[in-house]
Amino acid sequence: MNYFIVDALNLAYRSHLSKFELKTVLGYPSGMFYGFLRTLISLKKKYRGYNFQVIWDSRPEKKYELYPEYKSGRTSLPSSVKLQIPDIMDALKYLGVEQYEKKGEEADDIIGILVEKYKKNKETNTIMIYSNDKDMLQLVETGKVVVFKPKVGVSPEKFYDNEEVKKKFGVEPRNLVYYRAFDGDSSDSLKGVPRVPRKIFAEMINKYASIDKIYDALDEFKLTDNRKKAIVENKDAVKLNYTLMKLNTSLDNIRGIEPESNVENVKELMNKYEIKTIDPENSIELFRSSLNIRYTDPNKTIKLESYSLF
């Protein structure tokens, strides 16, 4: 079994930004709805042997309690655009696509749980995660879990296995959360340790994959006084970043939205958004089918089958 797990809001926002100019005759935004479905159908055509699953975000209340500024720098979408999301969820349901969500939790934590579950199944061959969220890279495992980072702007699409993660960050995927805790993440409004080269973070983490152990052993590393001072002064921020970035793979009661193939309901949604280039019957059949292709070398095969919305 092969799984293709999609970070839903990640794709939805990208679809809106790519197709924001699309509107119905009455001026109702339709770009997010159209771009999302077109991308998913195109991906399924290329990865027919994969079981597609779409994972949705919910507002992470516990994270906001810990850090009210969490993701505060992100631009909010207009309400008229957000209204397309329930219709996307309905369209996926009636196309027969599996969907999951959990109130109060982000998609990356749910994806982490599903990945850990599927890895335990001896029948699982490849798990591909479609997202440009760096948190997903914690889950990478060569020969089993690959992160497909779609093209964004001038940045090309990329497939991450262990080698690619280490090449980019200098640490193994299992230790990436420590690196990112020191580095921070401006997209989530998480401040890292300033004025310290990232290669130093990687050096410390490769020796001690533990925040506490790194701080206990700071004198072992060749640090200037200013760099050491910056690391010490930002200890609380580093620990907070780790708590917010570490995937929670112990969640339970994840809600699955039961797929229900229904041609007429899909047609109704396509008519609402005035979309004529997506065939409901063929699309339902596409997601229903699986060629059960087995890849002996997932990474080489994946890199030959690239696709991007842009």
N, C-alpha and C positions, 0 to 999 in steps of 0.2 A: 504494500500500500504506500502510495505517495501522497503527501499533503501539501497544499498550496494555501497558506494562511495569509489573509489580507488585513492589514491595519486600515479599518474602514474610514475613519475620519481623516487619516493621512491622505488616502486616495480621494476622498470627497473634496477636501480643500484644494488639492492639486487640480482636480477636475474643474472646480469653479474658477480658479486662477487662469486655467488654460482656455476655458470656454465661457468666460464671464459675459461676453457680448451677446450670447444666444438668449433670445426671448421668444415667447409665443406672440401671436398676432396682437393679443391684448396687452402685451408688455410684461408678462409674467416671466421671471428668470427661469431658464431651463438648462443652463450649461452644466451645472453640477450633476443633475440627473442624467443627462445625455452622456457626459464625459465619463462618469462612473461606470455606467452599463456598457458603453462601447469598449472601455479599457478592459473590464472584467471578461467580456465575451471574447475579445481578441486574445487575452492571456489564456483563456480556457482552450481556444483553438490551437494554441502553441503547446500547451501542457495538458493534453487530453487525458493522460494517464494519472492525473492528480485529482484528489478529492478537494474541491475548493471550499474554503470556510472563510466567512467574513466576520471580523470581530469589532464590536462597537465600544466606544468610550462612554463612560459616565463621569460626572463631576467627582473627582477624588476628594471627598470631604475630609478624610483623615490627614491628607497631605496639606490641605489648606489650613487645617487647624494647627499643624506644625509650623507652617510657613505661609502666612496670608498673601505674600507677594508671589507665590508660585504661579508661573506663567502669566504674570501681570503685564508683560510687555507685548503680548500677542494681540493683534488687531481682531476685534470681534466682527463676525460677518453680519450683514444686514438680516433682519428677521425674515424678509422675503426670500432670502437665499437659504436660510436654515430650514424653512418650511419644506424644502425639497428632500430633506433627510428621511422623514417618515415615509415618503413616497418611494425613495430608494429602497428602504427596508421592506416595504410591501412588494415592490417589484422583484426583489431577490427572493422573497418568500414564495411568490407565485411562479418564479422561474425554477424553483426547486433547489435553491442554494442554502446551505447550512449557515446559520448566524448565531453568534453568542454575545452575551453582555452580562454585566452584573452591576447593580445600582451601587454607586459610591466607589467604583473602581475603574481604573484606566484600562484601555485595551492591551497595553504591553504586559500587564500582570496576568490577564486572562490568557494571552498568547503564551506566556511562560508556563502556565499550568498545563495547557493543551500540549505544548511541546514535550514537557516532562512525561506526560501521560503516554503520548505516542511513542516516545523513545523506549519505553518499557515493553512495548509490543514487538515481539520478534518478527512480525510480518511487516513492520514499518521499514521502508527503504530510505526515502528522502523526504525531509520536511523543508519546504521553502517558505520563508517569511518575506512578504512583500511590503516594505516600509523604508522610509529614510530616517526613521527615529533611531538615534544611536543606542538607545537603551536595548534595542533588539539584538545588538551585536554581542551582548552577554551570553546569548543562547547558542552562538555558533559552535559547531562541532564538525570538523572535517569528516566527510563521508556519511554524515547523518543530517546536520542542520546547516542550511545555507541562508544567508540574508541577501535578498535581491533588492538593492537600493536603486529605485527608478531615477531616470534622468530628471534633473531640476535645473532649469536655466541652462548655463553653459557647462554644468557638471554632468558628465556622461553617466549612464547607468553602470552599476558595478555589482559584482557578486562576491560576497565575503565568506571565505572559509577561514580556518585558523591562520593560515599563512598571510592572507590579505589583512586580517585584523592586526596581526603582529607587525606587519610591514607599515601600517598606517599609525599605530599607536605605540608600538614597542613592547606590548604586553600580550599575554594570551587572553582569549575571550573570557575565560573564567575569572580573570583578575581585572578585567576592564573597568568594572564598577569602582574599584579603588582609584584607578587612574583618573576617571572622570570626576570622582569626588574631589580630588585635588585641583583638577582643571576647571571644574564648573561647567555650566551650560547656559549661555546667554539666552537661548530660545525659551528656556524655562525660568529665566530670571534667577538663576542660581550662580552666585559669585564663587569663583575659584581663588586659588592663591595667586596673587599678582606678582609680576616681575621675577618669576622663577621659570626657567626653560622646561618645556615638557619632557625632554630627555632625562631630566633629573627625577621627575615624577616616575618615569618608567624604570629608571635604575633602582629607586627605592622600593618600588612595588615588586620588581623581579627578585629582590632579595628578601623582602618581608611582605607577604600578601596579607597585611593586616594594618589598619590605621594605627591602632595602639602600639603595635610593635615598631612601626616606623617612627612614631614620636619618641618612643623609649630609646631608639637607636640613632637619633639624629647626629650625634657626635661621630658616628662611624662614616658619615658621608662628607665629601669635600664640598662644603657649602660656605659661601661668603657670609659675613655677619648679616648683611641685609637680607639675603635669601633665607637664612635660618630664621631671622626675626619674622619675615613674612609668613613662613610656614607655621611658626609657633603662634603668632597672633591670629591666624585664621583656622585654628584647630576646631573651634565650634562650628564654623561654616563647613569645613570638610566633613565633619561627622554628620551634620544635617544633610549635606548633599548625598552622602552615602545612604542615609535612611530613605531619602526621597527617590534615589535612583535605583536602589537594589530591588529587583523584581520580587514580588511576593508570590511565591509558587505554592502557598499553603491555603489559598482561598477555597471555599466550597460554595455550594448553591449557585453555581453559574447557570444563568438562564439560557437555554437553547430555544431559538425561535423555529418552531417546527416548519420545515419546508412543505409546500403544498402546490404542486404543479397545477396551474389554472390559466389556460390560454386566454379566456375572456377577460379575466382580471388584468392580465398583462396588457392586452389590447387597450383596455380602458385607460390604463396609465400612459401608454404610448400616445393615445389620442389626446389626453390631457396636456401633454407636453409637445404635441404636434410632431412626433418623431415617426418618420416613415422608413428609415434606413435600418431599423432593427426588426427582424422577423420574430414574433413571439413563439411560434411553433418550433422553428428551427433552433431558437435559443434554449427553449425548454429541453428539447431533445439533446442538445449539446451538453448541458449540465447533467442530464440523466445518464449519459453514456460515459464509459471509461474503458480505455484500451488496455489498462493494467500494464503499461510499459514498465519494464524493470531496467534501471540504468546501472551498469557495472561501475561506471566512473561518473558519479553525479556532477562533479565540478566541470569536467570537460564538456559533458553534454549540455549542461546549463549554459555555459558560456557561448555555445553555438546557437542558442535559441533565445536571443535577447529580444525584448520588446519594450517600447516606451510610449507613453501617452503623447509626448511632445515631439 
